Amino acid sequence: MKAKELRLMSDAEMEGKLTELRKELMKANSQIAIGTVPKSPGKVREAKKTIAKIMTIRREKILSKEATKRNE
């Protein structure tokens, strides 16, 4: 997912997507740990990147809210 798409999501939608991606990543990591190849190895990397994007955008939103409170 692109960061632009993630920024348009509400907090609840972003939280749901984050949970979904973490479950997907956990499944893939468990498959790797037992020695089987995941169905699509590229999804692991993509999931990690999307999780990082979501976490970053959430942090940006928190910081911007704090900044507006300080300026008032």
C-alpha positions as CSV (number, residue, x, y, z in Angstrom):
1,M,0.0,0.0,0.0
2,K,1.1,3.5,-0.7
3,A,1.6,6.0,2.1
4,K,-0.9,8.3,0.4
5,E,-3.6,5.6,0.6
6,L,-2.8,5.0,4.3
7,R,-3.0,8.7,5.2
8,L,-6.6,8.7,3.9
9,M,-7.6,5.9,6.2
10,S,-9.2,6.5,9.6
11,D,-7.5,5.5,12.8
12,A,-9.8,2.4,13.2
13,E,-9.2,1.3,9.6
14,M,-5.4,1.7,10.0
15,E,-5.5,-0.3,13.3
16,G,-7.4,-3.1,11.5
17,K,-5.0,-3.2,8.6
18,L,-2.1,-3.3,11.1
19,T,-3.5,-6.2,12.9
20,E,-4.2,-8.0,9.6
21,L,-0.7,-7.5,8.4
22,R,0.9,-8.6,11.7
23,K,-1.2,-11.9,11.6
24,E,-0.1,-12.5,7.9
25,L,3.6,-11.8,8.9
26,M,3.3,-14.2,11.9
27,K,2.0,-17.0,9.6
28,A,4.8,-16.4,7.1
29,N,7.5,-16.4,9.8
30,S,6.1,-19.6,11.3
31,Q,6.3,-21.3,7.9
32,I,9.9,-20.1,7.5
33,A,10.8,-21.4,11.0
34,I,9.5,-24.9,10.3
35,G,11.4,-25.0,7.0
36,T,8.6,-24.6,4.5
37,V,8.6,-21.9,1.9
38,P,5.7,-19.4,2.2
39,K,3.3,-19.2,-0.7
40,S,4.7,-15.8,-1.7
41,P,8.0,-14.9,-0.1
42,G,7.7,-11.3,-1.5
43,K,4.7,-10.7,0.7
44,V,6.9,-10.9,3.8
45,R,9.0,-8.0,2.7
46,E,5.9,-6.0,1.6
47,A,4.1,-6.7,4.9
48,K,7.1,-5.5,6.9
49,K,7.3,-2.3,4.9
50,T,3.6,-1.6,5.1
51,I,3.6,-2.1,8.9
52,A,6.5,0.4,9.1
53,K,4.5,2.9,7.0
54,I,1.5,2.6,9.2
55,M,3.5,3.0,12.4
56,T,5.2,6.1,10.9
57,I,1.9,7.7,9.8
58,R,0.3,7.0,13.2
59,R,3.3,8.7,14.8
60,E,3.1,11.7,12.5
61,K,-0.6,12.1,13.4
62,I,0.2,12.0,17.1
63,L,3.0,14.6,16.7
64,S,0.9,16.9,14.6
65,K,-1.9,16.8,17.2
66,E,0.5,17.6,20.0
67,A,2.0,20.5,18.0
68,T,-1.4,22.0,17.4
69,K,-2.2,21.8,21.1
70,R,1.0,23.6,22.0
71,N,0.4,26.3,19.5
72,E,-3.1,27.1,20.9
